[in-house]
């Protein structure tokens, strides 16, 4: 599978969180006619874990990612709890949820205002109305929202340190709950940190109180809200809305429309053995674009394909409990990526804030998706918007901890030597799942599927392009030396860290987006 001689190679150099990435596009002089997402680095955590003690995954897997280590900790401990069928102290679940919410809202802000919106300052847009305001807020290192985000996101992460000792890689999540019982003073400090962050979000990002913003259920509501006050128009989200609509961001990066979410935040009371059905505060699900129907998420419908990956080909897709991660010694015919190709019911899916808020019942995101489908604008807008409904959950969780502070935070588990388990959570970038198989107390098989594994997957056994690949196909590119259109599409999926994009054409190399 080789693009023709007119192809241009776009290389996105990411950190090792999800593996280094290169994107090859076939370009006909006007638009992208084909695309290939190429994972350049072999991770190997599945091999590292084989033969180790069952609890080693609690320490090793959070090191997969320095940005969402809390999410990996949560998925790892949930997988072990499912395998051991151990009861969980509701207070332990509450602490975990609060830490996950904290990690999520800081990640959303950092990606939005440190990694995505700086591209709106591209000189290509200098003649678009509102460009001066965009620079004032979003310019790298000097924009008001950029600078504020650096400080505010650092402060909110102190909540994770209160309950887990540090961030990243706190080690307080254990089967049955958490290791530390907070004091009332620590709970008050956590409340203060939430209030401080929410106050900044309302003043700078929204330009209004959260309650007012959440009354917006449609695009018309947002437009009326913008006309309501100058503070709304000058806010970060107001500026983002009008400017990105003006440049047509909502018409780029159109996805296939299959939205998959694992659900958000386990219910502290209902999430107990035998763990047969997900019990989430915000439900997950699968939206099938072909039928228009929504159905509950079922991890048994997940398969991974390796036909175009640098692994021993197992034929059709396998469920992770039967999956293998066996790298090939050299290039295999047709393979082009170290990433696998996850599918749900055999279909390409999109994961992330858009999918999570859609299935969680957010009226504004559901309304925008119904009107315009999946696109670059809506993915990023959902990420900026998501903190607003999350604050109420954070306050409610703290209220429950205060009320039940004298109850246990950990129920000591009874390990099982031979068992299978799965742990699934929604990280900031979408659904994250760990599958574990134990034999005689040791890890026999461990499979991890991250959100970017879904979004940036290669083709599957049927040759169907992955989600990123499909969103790039058909994209017009005005200037191949400055492919801002592709940058918006890929960054709207939040591939863990801001990327430096290079365009390669014969002997020329163009550097793009280095900020």
N, C-alpha and C positions, 0 to 999 in steps of 0.2 A: 504494500500500500504506500506508494510514493507520489506526492503531489507533483504536478507538472513543472516545467522549468521556470514558470513565472512566479512560483511560490516565494513568499517572504517568510522568514522565520522570526517569530516573536519569542524571545527568551525571558521568562519571568523568574528572576532569581529570588527565591524565598528562603526563609530560615529552615532549619531541619524539623520544625514541628510537624509539618505534613509532608516533608520531602521537597527537595528542589524541583522546580517545575519549568518546563519549556513548552511553549505553545507553537505549533507549526500551523500556518494558515495557507490555504490556496487562494490566491488573489488574482482576479481577472482584470485588474486595472481600475475597478470601481468598487467592488464589494468582495467580501469573504465568501468563497464558494465551498470551502471545506475546512475543517479544523481538526487538530489532534492535540490532546492534552497529554504531555509526556512527563511522568514522574521520574526524575533522574536519580533518585537516591533510594537505596534499599534500607529499610528501617531495622527489621530483625528482632523486634521485641518479642514476637511470638516464639522465636527460637530461644531467646534469652531466658524465658520463663519456664520452658519445658524442663521437668525434673526437679524443680525447686519446690520448697514447702508451700502449702496452700496460701499462707498469708503473705508470702513474698510479693505477690502482685500488688498488695496495698502500698508497698514502699516503692516498687519499681515503676509501675505504670503511670503514676502522676508525673514522673520525669519525662514522659513522652512530650509534654508540653509545658512551657513556662508561663503560658498565658491562661490556660484553662486547667491548671493542675487540680483545682477543687472538683471540677467536673469528672476528671479521670478517677480521683479518689472516690467520688460518689458512685460511679459506675462499677469500680472494682469491688467496693464493699457490698454493694447491692448484689453483684454476681455471687459473691461468697455466701451472703445471707440466703439467697435463693437455693444455692447448692446444699447448704447445711440446714435449711428450713428452720432458722432460728428466729424467735420473737425479737422485736425491735422496740426499745423504749420510745414512746411517742416524743418525749423531749429530745431524744437523740435525733429523730427525724426533723424536728423543728430547727434544731441548731444547724443541721446539714442544709436544710432548705434555705435558711437565712444566709448562710455562707455562699450557697450557689446563686441566690438572688444578687448578693453583693458583687460577686465576681462577674455576673452577667451584665449588670448595669454599668459597671466601670468599663468593661470590654466594649459594650455598645458605644459609649461616649468616646473612648479612645480611638476606636476604628473610625467612627463617623467624623470626628473633628481633628484627628491627627493624621489620618490616612486617606480618607475619601474626599472630604470637601476641599482639601488643598488643590485637587485637580480642577476645581471650578475656577481657580485663579489662573488657569492657562491663558496665555495671551490670545489664543484663538477666540476667546469670548469677550475680548475687551470692548466690543461694540454692542454687547447685549445689555439691555436696561438692567440696572442693579449691580453691575460689575464692581463699581467702587465699594458698595456695601459688602459684597462678597469678599473683597480683599481686606476690608477693615476687620471682618470677623474671622476669616478662614486662612489668611496668608500664613504659610509655614513659619513658625518661630516668633511671629510678631502679631498675628491676628488675635483679636480679643478673646474669641471663643477658644482658639487653639491654646493660648497661654493659660486661660482659666481651667481648661480641661486637664492639663498636666497636674495642677495642684489638687483639684477637686477629686480626681480619680485616685490619686495617691492617698488622700485622706479617707475616702470611703472604704478602702481596703483594710483599714485598721479594724474593721468589724471582724474580718476573718482572723486577724491576729488575736483579737480578744478571745475568740472561741477555740482557735486552733494553734495559737502560739506564734504563727508566722504566716506570711504569704509571699511567694508561692510555696508549694510542697509542705503544707501543714500536715501533721500526722495524727490528727485527733479522731478520724473516722475509723471505727473498729466494728466488726460484726456485733450487732446488738445495740449500737448507739454511738456515743462519743465518749472520749476518755475523761473530759474535764467538766465539772459542774460549775457554771458561772455564778458569780455573786450578784446581788441586786445592784451593786454599784456598777458592775460591768454591763448589766442590762441597761442601766440608765445611760451609760456612756455610749452604748450602741444606738440607743434612741437619739441621743444628741447628734451622732454622726449621720444618721439617716435624715434628721431634720435639717442639718446644715447642707447636706447634698441636695435634698429636695428643694430647699430655699434657693440654692444656686440654679438648679434646673428650671425652676419656675421663673426666676428673674431674668436669666440669660438665654436659656434654650427656648422656653415657651413664651415668655413675656406676659404671663398670666398665671393664676392659680391652677393647680392640676385639675381641680373639680370643674373649672370652666372649660379647659381643653378637652376633657373627656366627654363633654356634651356634643362634640363634633362627631357625627356618625356618617357623613357623606362628604364628597368633594365640595358640594354646594355649601355645606355647613362650614367647611374650612375657609372657603372664599368669603363667606359672610363674616366669619371670625376675623379674617384679615382686614376687612373694611371697618371693623368695630373700633379699633384703636391703633395708634401709631406704634405702641409698644409691641403689638402683635406682629405688625409688618416688619419691624426692625429686629425681631427676635431671630435666633439662629434657625429655628424650624420654619418661621415665616419666610425668611430670606431664602432658605433652601427650597421651600415649596415653589415660590414664584420663579426663582432663577432656573431651577432644573426643569420646570414645566416650559419655560421660555426656550430653553435649548433643546427641548424634545427628548429628555432623558426617558420619559415614559414610553417612548416608541423604540427604545433600544433594548437589547438583551432579552428579547421575548422568549420565555421558556415554554416547555411542552405543557405546563400547567398541572402536572401531577405533584401535589403537595403532600409531603410525608412528615408527620410529627410523632414523637414518642410520648408526648405529654410533658407537662411541667410540674415538678415538685410533688413528691409522694405525700399522700394524705397521712398525717401522723397517726391517726387512729385506725384507719381501714387497711393500711399497707402492712399486712401481717401474713404469716404462713396460712395457707399453702402458696400464696402469691400466684394464684391461677389467673386472675384478671387484674389489669392495671388499675390502681386506685390513685388517681392524680387530682390535685387541686385544680389544674387546668388540663382538660382531656387532650389526648393525642388523636391521631386518625390518619386516614389516607383519602385524599380527594383525587378521584379518577377523572381526568379531563375528558376521556373518551365518553364516559357515561354521564358525567356531571354529578355522580353520587359520592357521598362521604360514608366511610365505614371505619370501625374501630381499628386501631393498630394491633397487629398480631406478629410478634417477632418470628413466628414459625414460617411466615411468608417471605422472609428475607433470604436471598441467595447471593453468592459471590461468584463472578465469572472471571476466568483468567486466560481466555483465548488470545487476547491481545496484550497480555502482561508477561513479564519475564519470570514466569513460574511454570512448573510442570503442569501441563494442561490436563484438567480432570474431566474434560468434556463439557456437558451442560453445567449450569450453576449449581453450587452446593450450599446448603445451610451451614452456618459457621460451626455448629457442633460436629459436622462431618467434613469441614473444610481443612485444607492443608496449605501451609505456606512454605513451599519447597522451591527455592530459586533455582533457575537453570544456570549451568556453568557458562554458557555463552548465548549469543543472540539466537532466539527461536524464530522460525519463519512467521512473519506477520506481527510479532510482538513489538511493542514500542513504549511500554511504560512499566515502572515498578509498582504502580498502583493497581489494585484490583478493580473490578466493576460491580459494585453492589446493585441489586435490583429488588424491587418489591412487587410480588406477583408478576415478575418478569418485566417490569416497566421501569423506565428511567424516571427518577424522582428528584425533586428539589427539596432541600432541607434548609432551615434557617429561621430567622425571626418572622418572615412572611408566613411560612407554613405553621409555625408555632402559634402565632396570634390568630391566624385563620381558624385553626382547629380549637383554639382556646376560646373562641366566640367573640373576639374583639370586633365591634360593629364597624368601626372606621376601616380597618384593614379588610374585613370581609366585603364591605361595600366597594372599596377601590378595586379589589380583585375581581369582583363580579363585573365591574364596568370596563376594566382595562386588562385584566389578566396579569400574569407574572411579567415583570419587567425590571430594568435597572433602577428606575425611580422608586418603585414600590418596595423593593428589597431594602434599599437604604432608608427610605422614609419609615418603614416598620422598625428598623433598628433604632432610629432616633426617638420614635414615639414610644417604644416599649417600656421605658422607665416609668412613664406616667401611670399605667395600670399596675406596675410592680410595687410602687410605694405602698399602696393599700395592703398588699399581701405581706410586705415586710412589717408594717405596723401591727397587723393582725397576729403575725407569728410571734412578735415580741410580747404582745398582750397575753398570748397563751403561755409563753414561757414564764412571765411574771406570775400568772395565776397558778401555774403548776410547778413552781420552782422546787418544791419539796419532794416532787415525784422523781423516780429514777431517770438517769440519763444514759444508763448502760445496763443491758441484761446480758450476763455472760453466756456465750453460746456453747453448745455441745457440738464439736466438730464431727463431721462424717468423713470417713476415709475415702469412700468412692461415691462420687455424685457429679451431677451436672448443674450448672447455674448460669443465669444471664442477668446482667445489670444494665438497665437503660435509663438514661437521663437526657435532658435537653441542655446541652452546653450553649454558650452564647451564639455559636455558629450553627446550631441545630442538633439533631439527635445523635447521641453518642452511645455505643453499646459495647459491652465486654461479655464474651462467652467463655466459660471455664469448664473444663472437664478434669476431675480429680480421680486418681487411681492410687490406692494405698497411701493416701495422705499427700501425694505429690501431684503437681500439675502435669497432666498428660497432654492437654491441648488448651491453648489460650488464643482466642481470636478477637481482634479489636476492629471495629468499623467506626471511623470518625466522620463528622459531617462533610469534611472536604473530600473524603474518600467517595462519597456519593456525588457531590457536585462536580468534582474534577476527575471523574472516572474516565478511563478509556472506553472503547467500544466493548460490547458484550459478545457472548457466543453467537448471537444472531447478526453481529456486525452493526448494531444500532449505536450511534454516537452517544457519548455521555452528556450530562446536562450542560456543562460549560461548553463543550464542543457544539452542541445544538444551538445554544444562545448566541454564539459568534457567527454561525453560518447565516449569510444574507446581510450581514452588517456592512453598510457603506463606509468607506474610509476616505476622507477628503484629502489627507496628507499622510502617506505611509511613513514619512520621517517623523511624524508626530501623531501616532495612532491613538489619540485621546479616546476615541470611541471604544476601542478594545479595553483600555484601562478602566473606563467606567464600568463596563460589563463585568470584568473579572473582579474588580475591587468591590462591586456591589454584593459579592458573595462572601467578602471578608475572609480571605485566604490566610488568616492568622496574623500576618504582619504585612506592613506596606511593602510593596515590591518595587524593584528597579527594573523597568522594562527596556529591553534592547531590541532594535529592529535590525536584522542582518540582511544585507542585499549585496551579493557578490563580495567585494573586498571592503565594503563600507559598513561601519557599525555606528548606529545612532543610539545615544543614551537618552532615556526618557523617564521622567518621574522620579528623579533621584532624591527629592526632598523627603 
